[in-house]
């Protein structure tokens, strides 16, 4: 959304800017005095430690199931994921009362509910505040007067934090970080029915050296109801986020402040702040870890935000290859085009052409070849905070008709077409799986570094569109994009042997412990011979999707293989970033078990969706079916589909069935494995 029409620029003279900054500093002096060593506390948090995040499975609904009217009266909310801060069962909240002597946060209830549909997160927040002589629902700021530029900080505020960029943990303003929206991390400021950034007042943007007003209504729909006599305030939102997609995940948090007419008249301020994550259960004023100031962790830092996983609905039987990618230290990997560091031995494996077979979908442009002309074509993956390490090894045939060949800018800066006639390697990355397709073949660079985008690599040239301009509809102009601003790379090759190795360190803002991103590999194969005869490559390929050991087979009447690396991320693999320290088993394609493995579904019991993982150790057709207690088949998830070795996940929605015990069964030519699960509505 950067550069989009939803930003209103506010021109400010240097004097106005200086005065505004001085006023902001003065307004926050008393806050700094009250919270003491806030910034010192922030600096003492262990850097790089792996955070244990609360995980919530969020059910899918149809967009027509939810009406954004501030009333939670649709039946689908009964199955929603729960965000409970203050309920009859206790507290899951970290609050600060600004030194005021109160026994607990002054709410009878404070909770949220979550649902989703494609690219939209539905949030319902219910706030029931005490009403007495010292506390009540109170809103100042622009809610009360358009000229009140400070009163929002003295109000009952609700903050909603969203991020599909968990590698970006912290930021440098308290006003919502709106320039990062809609990907995040950002937080909305809500008072009554006003959903804003910074109450609708300008926010200084360092990157642009100016102040802007940001309007969230371009990607959010909302409604609210309230009753000041009872203290009940309900807020309902439909929030667009480009990573809200089946099996994807985003970060989420809730926070706010509590105020009253009494507090405002006495102090001119709120009398407390709170956040949902992190917290010490049933000890609402306890610091969860010498962290300092609770509001920091909704307003300036996403390190402890919950992880929302989006469960597929009844019509979403999505089978993605999942790879658990091990974590390493940044000092463990040297980007030099040589895979000689010991950590690569445990890397996740991306195998397209190996001695054990093919996991590749190729097209030979009508040329009569028996197979893609590679002895080997594979990749290895590792990660550290905000960085994905990729090593690609390509060993192409070398003979009279095929060899490593690069034209385009690799050969001549004036050759504006030759890159399409070369041996190309494409690397696709996305932490926005809700954006499945796009409208150009040149890499979609305007979406980088979040994605979806794909790099074009020839020799040691890592580019978008070989370094030539790409037309950007949003800007009505063509631009040259330089991926070296977020990628480090090196390559080695030997044209006599056909071996080409490429090593990359790719910055992505969602590469973080327990997060996931989409990933794919593709390319084209060419030669001096093909270029002289046709002026073009003679074939393209992609890793996902594919039909194992049938490299020229279409996996599902999909059409053209290159589309699924260059224009569509629907079938990209899911990389899960694991640490090896959390009890999560690392599955890198080298599973030790001798046979197939069917994992216990999770969650279990479940309502209404659950995920089933299975491990395939040799290429073979697989069926996965669901049965009831009487042995009647109630669902077929996979029917005689051939899989290559690896770990796969299937998410099943049982909302059409009654509560009870069900069995899921994995069947191959060599093994039948059955496990029990419980649907509990």
N, C-alpha and C positions, 0 to 999 in steps of 0.2 A: 504493500500500500504506500511505500515511500514514494513521494512525488505525485501521489494521487490527488483527486479533486476534493477529497474530504478534509484537507488541511487548509486553514485560512491563515494567510500570512499577516502578521502585525508588524508594521515598520516602526522602529523605535530609534530615537536619537541616542547618541552615546550617553548624554546626561540622563535620559530616561532609563536607559539600561542600568546605569550605575545606581541611580536612585532606587530602581526596582530591586536590585540585588541587595542594597543596603537595607531596604524595608524588610525584605525576606529574612535577612540575617537577624535584624532586631526582633522580628516577630518570633523567631525561634530561640532567642537567647534564654528565655525562661524555661523552655523545654530542655535545653542542654543542661541548665543548672539542675533541673529536677532528675534527669536521668543519669547525671554524673558522667562517668567515663564511658559514654556510649561508644565513641569511635575507638577508644583503646580496647574495649571489650570485643569489638568487631575484629580488630587486628589479632587478638589472641586466639580466635577460633582456629583449630588445626586446619592447615591448608591441605587440600587434596585428600582428606579422609573420605572414606566411602560411607555415605549416609544411608541409614535404613529408612526407607520411605513407607508410609502407609499406602497400601494399594487398594483401589476400589474398582470392582467390575461394574460397568455402567450398561444397563440394558438399552437395546435399540427400540425405537418406536417409529411409526409413520409420521411425517410432518403434519398430517391432518389430525393426529391424535391429541395434539396439544394446542390450545388456544391461549395466546399471550394476553391475559386480561387481569393478572394479579390475583387470580383465584385458583386454588389447586383442587378443582372439582372433577377433573378427568380421571377415569378409572386407571389409566396407565401409571399414574403417580404411585399407586399402591406397590408397584414392583420396583420403584426407583432406587438407585444407590443412595445411601444415607450419609449425610454430613452432620453429625450430632455434636454440638458444642455444649449446650445446656439442656438437659432433659431430666425427666423424673428419675432416671437411672444414674445420673451423676454428671460430672464435668469433664469435657475434653477441650479445654480452652486455657490459653496462657494470657493473663490479664495483668494490667498495671493500673493502680487506682490513683496515681499522681500524689501519693501520700495521704489520701483521704481515708479515714478509718471506716472501712466497710468489710463485712464478713465474707462477702462473695460478690461476683459480678451480678449486677442487679437486674437479672432476667428471670422470669418464670420459665421461659423456653427460648431457645435460640438454635435453630437447626436448618438444614438445607436438604434438598432432594435433587438428583441428577438423572437425566435421560439424554439420549442422543439420536439423531438421524444424520445422514450423510452431510458432512461439513458443518454441522450445527450441534452445539451443546446446549441443552435446556437446563436451566437452573431455577429452582424455586427456593427462596429464603423466607423463613418465618421467624419474626422477632417479636417477643412478648416481654416488654420492659416493665419493671415496677412503675407504679404511679403513686407517688406520695408527696409530702411537702418538699422533699429534697431531690427527687428524680422523676423524670417523665420524658416522653418523646419530645425532642426539641431540635428545630432546624433553623439556622441563621444563614448567612452567606447569600448567594444569589437566589436561593429558594425564597428568602424573605424580601430581598431588595437587590436589584441588579447592580447597585453601586457598592454593596458590601463585599469587599475583596478579601476579607480575612475571616468572616464569620463561619465559613465552612469548617475551619479547624476547631471551632467551638461548638460543633453540632453532634448529634447522633449520626455517625457516618457508617456506611457499609462498604467494605472493600471486597471486590471479587478479583482474584489473581489468576491469570491463565498464561501458559507457556508451552509451546512445542519446541523450545530451545533451552533445554535444561542444562546445557553446558554454559549458558550465560547465567551465572549465579547471582551477580549483583550489578547494580547500576547506581548512577550518581545523582539522582533527584528523587524527591518525595512525592512528586506531582503526578505519578502514574506511569512514567516511562512511556508516554503515548507514541513516540516515534517508532517504537518496536512493534506496535499493533499492526495487523491482527495476530501475528505469530507469537509475540511476546518475547520476554516476560513483560507484562504490564499489569496494572491493577486499575479497575474502575472505582470511582468515587460516587456513591449513591446516597442521596438524601431525599426522602419522600419519593417522588416519581422522577427526580432529576438524576439521570445516569450520565456522568461526565468524566472527563479528565480534569482534575484541579478545579472543579466547580465551574468549568467553562472559561476560566481565565487563562492568559497566555502561559506557556511553559517554555523555558529557555532551552534551546537545542544547540549544544556545543558544536555538533558537526556542521550546522548551517550558520552558526554565529548570529542567530536571531531568535526571537520568541514567536511561537505559533499557538494558535487556538486549534485544538483537535476535537472533532465531532464524532463520537463513537456510534452515532445513530446510523452511519453508513455500513456498519457490520454487526449491529446489535439491534434487536427489537425488544422492547420492555414495557412493563406496566406495573403499577403498584396500587395497593389499597392500604388505608390506615385508619385507626381510631385513637385519637389522643386521649380519650377518656379511659380506655382500657389498656392503652400502651401497645396494642397489636399493630404490627407493620409487616405487610407481606409484599415481596418483590419477586417478579417473574421475568426471566430473560431468555431470549434465544440468541446465542452468541456464535457467530461464524468463526470457525478456526480451520485452517487448511489441513490439519492432521487428524480431524475427527473422521475416522474411517474404521471399518471392521478390523479388529486385531491391532490397531494402532494405539498409541497412548500419548497423553499430554500431562503436564504438571498443572496443579490446581490448588488454590488456597482461598480462605475466607478470613476476613478480619474486620476491624472497625473501631469506633470509639463510642463511648457512652457519655451523654451530656444531659442537661436539664435547664429549665428557666433559672432555677436557683443557682446552679454552677456558673451559668453565664453572667448572672447579675453580680455574683461574688468575685469570680476570677476572670471573666471574659474568655473562658476556654472550656473545652471538654474536661471531664475529671477522670478519664481513664481510656486506655486503648486495649485492644485484645487481638489475638490471632488464633486460628484453629490449629495449625501445624507450625512449629512443634509445641508439645504441651506435656505436662505431667498429669496423668489421669487423676481426677478427683482432688487435685491440689492446684486450684486455678491461678494462684499468685506465685507459684514456684517457677523459678528459672530452670528450663529443662537441661541446661548444660553450660552454665556460666557464659551465657550468650549476650546478656545485657538488656536490651530494650525490645519488648515483644513486637512492637509495630514494625521494626526493621524487617521482620521475616514475612511480612505481607507487602510492605511498601518499597523495600530496597533490596531484598535478597530472596531468591527462590530455592535456596539450598535444601530446605526441609519440606518443600511442598509435596502434597500427596500426588500419587501417580494414578491417573484414571485410565483404565483399559476398556476399550469399546467392544463389547460383546456383539458378535453378529446376530442378526435377526433370523426369523424363520426362513427367509428366502436367500440368506447369505451362507452358502456352503463354500467357504473360501479356504483353499488349500495353498498355503505358501510354504516354500522351503524356509526353515528357520536355521540360522547358524548362531551359535553362542560364541562370541568373539572374546578371547582372553585379554586381560589388561596387562600392560607393561609400563615400565618407566620410560619417559621420553629419552632418557640417556641410553636405553637398551637398543635403540634402532638408529643407525646412521644411514641417511638417505644418500646412497652412492651407487645405486643400481646393481648392487651385489647382495645376495641373501646369505650372508655368512655369519650373522649373529645367531647365537644359540636359541634365543626366544622364538625364532621362526619355526622351530621344531614343534611347538605346541599351538601354532596358529590355526585359525579356522580355514577350511579348505574350500576353494572354488574350483572344481574340476570340470573342465569342458571336454578335453581330449587327453586321455591317459591310457596306460597299458591295460586298464580294466574296462575301457569302453568310452562311449560318447555320452555327454550330457550337453548337447548343443543343438540348436535349430538353425540350419543353414539353408541358403539358396544359392545355386550355382549359376544363376543368370542363363540357364539353358545349356551351359557347357557340360559335356558328358564326362563327369568325374564320379568315382565310386564313393568318395568320402571327402570331407573337408581336408585339405592337404596340409595337415600338421602331424608331426610325430608326437608333440605334446603342446597343450594349451591349458594352463591352470593359473590360479591365483592363491594368495595367502593373505589373511587379514589379522591384524592386531589393533589395539586401541590404547590411548591414554586420554586424559580429560580433554575434551573438545577436538580430538584429533583421531582420524581413522588412518591406519597404516595399511597400504596396499602394495603387494608385490605381484606382478604379472610376469609369467614366463611363457614365451611363445617360441616354438621350435618348428619353423615352416619347412616343407619339402624344398629342396633345391635341385632343379633339373632343367631340361630345355624349355619347359612350359611354365614353371612357377619358381619364384624366389622372393626374398624380401625386396620390396620396391616402394620408394617414396618419391612422389612428385610434389606439386603444389609449392608452397612457400619454403618447404624443406629444401627444394632444389633451386627455386628462383623466386625472389620477392614479387615478381610481376606475374607469376602463374596463379591466377585466381580460380582455376577450376581443378587443377591437377590433384588436389587433396582427395577429391571424390574418386580418383583413379588409382589410389594408393592402398598399401596395407595400412589400415587404420585400426586403432584400438579405442573403444568407447568405454568410459567408466561412468555409470549412472548412480547418482546419490540423491536421496530425498528424505527430509523429515516432515514432509507435507503430503502424506499418502492420500489425503482427501482431494488432492489435485492430481487426477489420474492422467489427463492428456493435455496436450498443448499444441500450438498451431505453427510450429516451425521445426525444421530438421537441423538447425544450426547449433543446437546445444541448449536452447532456452536459457541463455546466460543471465537474463535479467532476474531470474529466480534464484541465482546463486547468492550466498553459499547454502541457503536452506534447501533449495531444490523444489521440484524436480529439475535436474539438468543433467547433461552428459558432456564429458570432456572428449575432445578429439585429440588423439596422440599419434604422432608419426615420428619415429626415431626418438629424439629427446625433446621434441616440440610438443608441449602440453598447451592446448589452445581451446578456444571456442571458434569453430568455423575457420580453422587454420589462420586465425589472426585477422581475418577480413571482417568488414562491418556486418552487423546483424540488425535487421529492421525490428524496431520495437514499437508496436502499435500504440502502447500507452503514452509514448513520448512523441509519436509521429515523426520519428527520425531514425537513422541508422547509426549504430555505435560500435566501436571496437571494445571488446571486453578482455581484460588481462587476468587470467586465473592465478597468476603468480602472487596476487595479493592475498590469496588464502590457501595456496598449495605450494609445497616444496616437492621437487622431483629430480630424478636422475635416471639415466638409461645407459645400457651398454648393448652392443650388437656386433654380430659377425656375419656379414652377408655370404661368406663362403659356406658356413654351416647352417645359416638360416635361423640362428638363435638371437632372440631379442628379449631383453629383460628390462622392465620398467618398474621403478619404485617410487611411491608417492606418500607424502604426509598431507592429508586432506583435512583442513579445518571444517568442522560442521558443528553448529551450536547445540545440537542435541546428542552429541556423543558424550554420554555420562552414565555412570553406574546405574543399571536397571532400566535405562531408556532403550529405545529401538529406533532404527531408521531403515528405509528401503534402499536396496542396492542391486545393481545389475552390471553385467559385462557384455559387451558386444564388439563388433568390428566388421572389417571387410578384408578379403584376401585378393591380392593382385600380383603382378609380375611385369618385368620388362616386356615379355611376350604379349601379355594381355593388353598392355598399354599401347604397344605398337600396332596391334591388330584392331582394337576396339576403342582405344582412348578412354578406358574405364576399368574399374575393378571387375573381376569376374565372379564375385560372390560376396554375400553378407551373412552375418550370423549373430545370434544372441544366446546367452546362457539360459535365462528364464523367459518364457516357458520352453519346454522341450519334451520330446518323446525319447526316453533313454534308449541308446543303441540304435536309433533310427534317425540319423542327423538331418535328413531332408524331409522328414514327416512334419506336417502341420499339426500342432498339439490340440487343435480344436476349431477348425474352420476359421482361423484367425486372419489368414491372408498373407501378409508380408512380414518376415521375421524381424527386419530392422526397425519396424514400427515400435516394437516392444522394448527397445533400448533408446530410440531416438525421439519418440513422440508419445509414449504411453507407459505408465509405471504400474499398471494394474496387476501384473504378474511378478513384479520384482520380489526378490528374496527379502526376508526380514532379518536384520542383524540385531541380536540381543547382546548388550554390553555387560558382561559378567566379570566379576572380580576374582573368583576362585576362593573368596573368603566368606561367602554368604550361604554356603550349603547348596548353591545351585550347581548342578552337574554341568560341566562343560562338554558340549557335543560338537566336535570339530570334524566329523566324518571319519574318525578313527576309533569308533566305538569298540570297546574291548570284548563285549559279549559275542558269543559264537553264533547266535541266531538273531531272529527278529525280537523286538522288545515292544510290548504294549505298556504304556505308563498309566498310572492311576489318573483319572480325570481330575481337573481342578476348576473351580471349587467343587467340593463334594461333601455334604449335600449341596444342590444348586437350585437356583430359580431365577430366570428360566433357562439360562445358557451355561454351558460348560465347555472346556477345552480338553481335547483328547490328543495326546502326543504319542507318536510311535516312531520306532527306530528301524530302519531298513539297512541290512548289512550286506545284501547282495541284490543285484537287479532281478526283480521278479514281480509278477502281477500281484496286487493287493486288493482285498475287499475289506470294508469296515461297515458293519451293520449294527443296528440297535434292535433289541428284542424286549418284550415285556415279560412278566412273571410266568405267563402261560406258554412262552416260547414263540409267540407271534411276532413276526418282523414288523416293526413300526417305522423304521427309517433306514434308508441306504445312503450312507455318506460317501463311500467309495465303492465302485463296482469294477473289479478286474482291471484296475489302472496300474501300469508299470511305473515303479519308482526306482531311482538310483539310490545307492547308499547315502544315508543322511538322516537327519531328524526332521519330522514333519508335524504340523499341528492342524487339527480340524476343530472348529468350534461349532457346536450343535445347539440349536434352540429347541427346547422341549415345551414351549408355551402352548402348543396345540394338544398336549397330552395331559392326562390326569396325574396327580401326585402318586408316587409309588416307587418301587424298586425296578430298575431296568438294567439290562446287561448289554455291554458293547463287546463285539467280537471281531478280532483281526484274523483274517484267513489268507494263507498263502499255500503254495504247493507243498511246503515243508512243515508248516506249523499252523495250529489253531490256538489262539489265546483269547480268553474271555475274562472280563472284569465286571464288577458290580458298581452301580452308581445309584444315587437316590435323588429323585426330583421331589422337592418339598415346596409346595406353593403355600 
